[in-house]
Amino acid sequence: MTVTLADVAARARVSPATVSRVLNGNYPVAASTRERVLRAVEELDYVLNGPASSLAAATSDLIGILVNDIADPFFGIMAGAAQSAIGEGAPGRAGGEKLAVVCNTGGSPERELRYLTLLQRQRAAAVVLTGGALEDPAHTAAMAARFAKLADAGTRVVLCGRPPVENGDAAIAAALTFDNRGGGRRLTEHLLALGHRRIGYVAGPAERTTTRHRLEGHREAMAAAGLAGPELDGLTVHGSYDRRSGYDATLELLRRDPDLTAVVAANDTVALGACAALRDRGLRIPDDVSVAGFDDLPFSVDAVPALTTVRLPLSEAGARAGRLAVGAEATPPGGIATIPAELMVRASTGRPRG
């Protein structure tokens, strides 16, 4: 049953006119009243018709791009490329460009859902979600429900760098997924081929799809070399996707195994932290310990020594997502495309001593 303005008013214990004032923002309303109304809107999942109130199925010229952290080059590169492609794509209703708005979730699943609801209320023409997803059944179900509502309202949903949502495939226009598992496997195979056997792994947050897929690739390579088991689990430390996490986790790995010869990091930023920790312990890279990252962010080649990593074509993926969002590129077969990862061997990895 469709939720009406009167339903929201009854839940918030205010008049329909007050609800309208809060939602339109065209009249001063007491903060406590505004909070009650917005809470009622959220609880009832009320959708405001907004500028397109006379055309219930119409969409605006707005496109939302959701990122975990715009300050992180991984997300910034994809968002920037998507925004540029959207601006160069299909024109808006008045002949002008589509308006791409970047929404920074800060890694909060609640904020991710809230942004999708806000974009739905604004009748967004499309939504692009970047980066890995949270692996939580309740959140996954909530995301699938949001995608379905967006699709029903005519909003195109495009995933960039994340796998399709379980039970939500039908509502997704396209999903561009990175081969994180394959990239992780090839990176560790490279270290194994050099002769490394005592390899520590600094993983990202355990609940993220990107973390799991990269770690699975690493462990597949280790298992193929006959190095699976409890010892492997002990040489894995989880943390955030930031430099501090790489620094602290590497010190922990060295505490667990002082004879470590290589460290694989969750991403390039984490790898920089790992390098700093090794230098502070008086260890040379790669003479004493090799270090490898993931993503091939712009600074990777300028690190000292240059960082061995796995290249993900972030700019190309973001631009493609933008074109898919505005219908300027054909949807891939089945709606899903896997973007390959490329191993970039540089000076931070070498043969272990002895």
C-alpha positions in Angstrom: 0.0 0.0 0.0 1.3 3.5 -1.0 2.3 5.6 2.0 0.7 9.1 1.8 1.6 12.5 3.3 -1.3 12.0 5.7 0.3 8.8 7.0 3.5 10.5 7.7 1.7 13.4 9.5 -0.2 10.9 11.7 3.0 9.0 12.6 4.8 12.3 13.4 1.7 13.7 15.2 1.7 16.9 13.1 -0.4 18.3 10.3 0.1 17.4 6.7 1.1 21.0 6.1 3.9 20.7 8.6 5.2 17.6 6.8 5.1 19.4 3.5 7.1 22.3 5.0 9.8 20.0 6.4 10.2 18.1 3.2 10.2 21.2 0.9 12.3 23.2 3.3 10.4 26.4 2.4 9.3 27.4 5.9 10.9 27.4 9.3 10.1 24.4 11.5 11.2 23.7 15.1 14.1 21.3 15.2 12.3 18.7 17.4 9.3 18.8 15.0 11.6 18.4 12.0 13.3 15.4 13.6 10.0 13.7 14.3 8.8 14.2 10.7 12.0 12.9 9.2 12.0 9.9 11.5 8.4 9.2 10.4 9.4 9.5 6.8 12.2 7.0 7.3 10.1 4.5 9.3 7.3 4.6 6.7 9.7 4.7 3.7 7.8 7.6 2.3 8.8 8.7 -1.1 8.4 12.4 -2.0 7.5 13.0 -5.6 9.6 16.2 -5.5 9.9 18.2 -8.7 8.3 15.4 -10.7 5.1 15.2 -8.6 2.9 15.5 -11.6 4.7 12.6 -13.3 5.0 9.8 -10.8 7.2 7.7 -13.0 9.4 10.6 -14.3 13.1 10.9 -13.4 15.1 14.1 -12.8 18.5 15.0 -14.3 20.2 14.0 -11.1 22.6 11.1 -10.9 24.1 9.9 -7.6 27.6 8.4 -7.2 28.1 6.7 -3.9 31.7 6.3 -2.6 33.1 5.0 0.7 35.7 7.8 1.0 36.2 10.5 -1.6 39.6 11.3 -0.1 40.8 7.8 -1.0 42.2 7.8 -4.5 40.6 4.4 -5.2 37.2 6.0 -4.9 38.1 9.5 -6.1 39.5 8.2 -9.5 36.3 6.1 -10.2 34.0 8.9 -9.1 35.8 11.5 -11.1 35.8 9.4 -14.3 32.1 8.5 -13.8 31.2 12.2 -13.4 33.1 13.2 -16.5 31.4 10.4 -18.6 28.0 11.4 -17.3 28.6 15.0 -18.3 29.6 13.9 -21.8 26.7 11.4 -22.1 23.1 11.8 -22.8 21.7 15.4 -22.3 19.1 16.2 -19.7 15.5 17.0 -20.4 16.2 20.7 -21.1 19.1 19.8 -23.3 21.7 20.4 -20.6 24.0 18.0 -18.8 23.0 15.6 -16.2 23.9 16.7 -12.7 26.2 14.1 -11.0 26.4 14.3 -7.2 29.0 12.4 -5.2 27.7 11.0 -1.9 30.3 10.1 0.7 29.1 7.3 2.9 32.2 7.2 5.1 31.9 3.4 5.1 28.6 3.6 7.0 26.0 1.0 5.9 23.2 3.2 7.4 24.4 6.2 5.4 24.6 4.1 2.2 20.9 3.2 2.6 20.0 6.7 3.5 21.6 8.2 0.4 19.7 5.7 -1.8 16.4 6.7 -0.1 17.2 10.4 -0.7 18.1 9.7 -4.3 14.9 7.8 -4.8 12.8 10.7 -3.4 14.6 13.0 -5.9 13.7 10.6 -8.7 17.3 10.3 -9.7 17.9 9.2 -13.2 20.6 6.8 -12.1 22.7 5.7 -9.2 26.3 4.5 -9.4 27.7 2.6 -6.4 31.4 2.1 -6.2 33.7 -0.2 -4.3 33.2 -3.4 -2.3 30.0 -4.2 -0.4 29.3 -5.0 3.2 28.7 -8.7 3.8 25.8 -8.6 6.2 22.6 -10.5 5.4 20.3 -7.8 6.8 22.1 -5.0 5.0 22.2 -7.0 1.8 18.4 -7.6 2.0 17.9 -3.9 2.6 20.0 -2.9 -0.4 18.2 -5.3 -2.6 14.9 -3.8 -1.5 16.2 -0.3 -2.2 17.4 -1.3 -5.7 14.0 -2.7 -6.5 12.3 0.5 -5.5 14.8 2.6 -7.5 14.2 0.4 -10.6 10.5 0.6 -10.2 10.8 4.4 -10.2 12.8 4.3 -13.5 16.2 4.8 -11.9 19.1 2.9 -13.4 21.3 1.2 -10.8 25.0 0.6 -11.9 27.6 -1.1 -9.7 31.2 -0.3 -10.2 33.8 -2.5 -8.5 31.3 -4.5 -6.5 29.6 -7.8 -7.1 25.8 -8.0 -7.8 23.6 -8.0 -4.7 22.0 -11.4 -3.9 18.3 -11.4 -4.9 18.8 -8.0 -6.3 20.1 -8.8 -9.8 16.8 -8.0 -11.5 16.9 -4.4 -10.3 20.5 -3.7 -11.4 21.1 -2.3 -14.9 24.7 -3.3 -14.9 27.5 -4.5 -12.6 31.2 -4.0 -13.3 33.2 -6.3 -11.0 37.0 -6.3 -10.5 38.8 -9.6 -10.6 40.1 -9.2 -7.1 40.4 -12.9 -6.5 42.4 -13.5 -9.6 44.6 -10.5 -8.9 45.3 -11.6 -5.4 46.2 -15.1 -6.6 48.7 -13.8 -9.2 50.3 -11.5 -6.8 51.1 -14.2 -4.3 52.1 -16.6 -7.1 54.7 -14.0 -8.1 56.2 -14.0 -4.6 56.1 -17.8 -4.4 57.9 -17.9 -7.7 60.7 -15.7 -6.3 61.1 -18.2 -3.5 59.1 -16.7 -0.6 57.4 -19.0 1.8 57.0 -16.9 4.9 54.5 -14.4 3.6 52.4 -12.2 5.9 49.1 -10.7 4.7 47.6 -7.4 5.8 43.9 -7.7 5.0 41.2 -5.1 4.9 38.0 -5.2 7.0 36.8 -8.8 7.3 33.2 -7.9 6.4 33.9 -6.4 3.0 33.6 -8.3 -0.3 36.8 -6.8 -1.7 38.7 -8.1 1.4 37.3 -11.6 1.1 38.0 -11.9 -2.6 41.6 -10.7 -2.4 42.3 -12.8 0.6 40.8 -15.9 -1.1 43.1 -15.4 -4.1 46.1 -15.2 -1.8 45.1 -18.3 0.0 44.4 -20.2 -3.2 48.0 -19.6 -4.3 49.4 -20.5 -0.9 47.4 -23.7 -0.8 48.5 -24.7 -4.3 52.1 -24.3 -3.0 51.3 -26.6 -0.1 51.4 -23.8 2.4 47.8 -23.9 3.7 46.9 -24.5 7.4 46.7 -22.8 10.8 50.1 -21.1 10.3 48.7 -19.3 7.3 45.8 -18.0 9.4 48.3 -16.7 12.0 50.1 -14.7 9.3 46.9 -12.7 8.4 46.0 -9.5 10.2 42.8 -7.5 9.4 42.5 -3.8 9.6 41.2 -0.7 7.8 42.2 0.3 4.3 44.6 3.0 5.5 48.3 3.7 6.1 48.1 3.4 9.9 46.5 -0.1 9.6 49.4 -1.2 7.4 51.9 0.1 9.8 50.4 -1.5 12.9 49.6 -4.8 11.2 53.1 -5.2 9.8 54.6 -4.8 13.3 52.2 -7.4 14.5 53.2 -9.8 11.7 56.9 -9.3 12.6 56.1 -10.1 16.2 54.4 -13.3 15.2 57.1 -14.3 12.7 60.4 -12.4 12.9 61.6 -14.4 9.9 59.0 -13.0 7.6 60.3 -12.4 4.1 57.3 -10.8 2.4 54.2 -8.7 3.2 51.2 -8.5 0.9 49.0 -5.5 1.7 45.2 -5.1 1.2 45.9 -2.0 -1.0 48.6 0.4 -2.0 47.9 2.8 0.9 48.2 0.0 3.4 51.4 -1.1 1.6 52.9 2.3 2.3 52.2 1.8 6.0 53.9 -1.6 5.8 57.0 -0.1 4.2 57.2 2.6 7.0 57.0 -0.1 9.7 59.7 -2.2 8.1 62.0 0.9 7.7 61.4 1.8 11.4 62.5 -1.7 12.3 65.7 -1.3 10.4 64.7 -3.6 7.6 65.4 -3.0 3.9 62.9 -3.4 1.1 63.2 -5.7 -0.7 66.6 -6.9 0.5 65.2 -8.1 3.9 61.4 -8.1 3.3 59.5 -7.7 0.0 56.3 -5.7 0.0 53.4 -5.8 -2.5 50.1 -3.8 -2.7 46.9 -3.7 -4.7 45.1 -1.2 -7.0 48.1 0.5 -8.6 47.2 4.0 -7.3 49.1 6.9 -8.9 51.7 7.1 -6.1 52.7 3.4 -6.4 55.3 3.9 -9.1 56.8 6.9 -7.2 57.2 5.1 -3.9 60.7 4.2 -2.9 61.2 1.5 -4.0 58.5 1.5 -6.6 55.6 -0.8 -5.5 54.8 -4.1 -6.9 51.0 -4.2 -7.1 47.9 -5.3 -9.0 46.6 -2.7 -11.4 42.8 -2.2 -11.5 41.7 0.1 -14.4 39.8 2.4 -12.0 39.4 5.4 -14.4 38.3 3.2 -17.3 35.8 1.4 -15.0 34.4 4.6 -13.6 34.0 6.1 -17.1 32.2 2.9 -18.3 29.9 3.0 -15.3 29.1 6.7 -16.1 28.2 5.8 -19.7 26.1 2.9 -18.5 24.3 5.2 -16.1 23.2 7.6 -18.9 22.5 4.8 -21.4 25.5 5.9 -23.6 26.9 2.4 -23.6 25.2 -1.0 -24.2 24.6 -3.1 -21.2 27.1 -6.1 -21.0 25.7 -9.6 -21.7 23.7 -10.7 -18.6 24.2 -7.3 -17.1 27.6 -8.3 -15.5 31.1 -7.7 -16.8 34.3 -8.8 -15.0 37.2 -6.3 -15.4 40.6 -8.0 -15.4 43.4 -7.2 -13.0 47.0 -6.9 -14.2 50.1 -7.7 -12.1 52.7 -4.8 -12.1 56.1 -6.1 -10.9 58.4 -3.4 -9.6 61.3 -2.9 -7.3 59.6 -3.6 -3.9 59.7 -7.3 -4.4 62.7 -9.6 -4.9 64.1 -12.9 -4.0 64.4 -13.7 -0.3 67.9 -13.7 1.3 69.5 -17.0 1.9 
